[in-house]
């Protein structure tokens, strides 16, 4: 029995030593699997990071293009505004000039009408039946109407016009 017990303790040692090797191999296998898993996880992480970076670069490019389009639109709008403002300035100047001309013409008409009324009052012929003669406007024969400086301060009355006057 002694020999059988010796044999059994020896086999336990072999089994224990075999189990130690198996345990070591199992631990090594787990380490390798863990390392492989970590490598794959790191690779996926790098891929996600690269995809995120690519997405951010694409978004930055898209936003830069939109910004360029907006700047171009602003420049076109600014140029259009400047052009319209210049046209408005010219139109305002023309309006002022035409208003002054109209005022001068109104003053001339008022002067002619006041002279006509004076002449009509001194003659016996009614104003509706007679034609104006050149002699009635002696003051205008020297080119008074041809000089705009003579017309500037005749009267300060506003000029009124009807729509029929503009149909020419």
Phi, psi and omega in degrees: 000332179297320181290326181289324178290328178293321180292322182288324177291327178292322180288329175295322178295320179294317179294319178296316179292325176292322178293324177296317177293317178297319179296318178296316179295319178296317178296316178297318179298317178296320178297315179296317178297319179295317178297318179295317178298318178296320178298314180296320178296317178296321179296315177298321179296316178296320178296316177298317179298317179295319178296318179297317178298317178297317177298316180295321178294318178296318179295318179298319178295317179298315180294324177296318178296317177297319178298317177298319179296319179295317178297320177297316179298318178297317180296317179296316180296319179296318177297318179297316179299315179299318179297314180295320179297319178296317178297319178298321179297316178297316180296322177296318179295318178295321179296318179297316180297315180294324177297319178294318178297316179297320178296318178297316179296322177297320178296321178296314179299318178297320179294315179297316180296322179291323176291322179295318179296321179293315180294318181296325180289331182274342179254158183273347183280130178297148184296333181283338183260352184249158176257145180291134180259154180296332181292335182291340181245060182300324182293342183265353184288341181269016178087023181303318181287338182281344181257110183295338180293334178286342186263353190294318189243030181288317183202157178244025181278144179289154180264132176246141182224149176257167181295333181293335182289338185270356180273090178224000000 
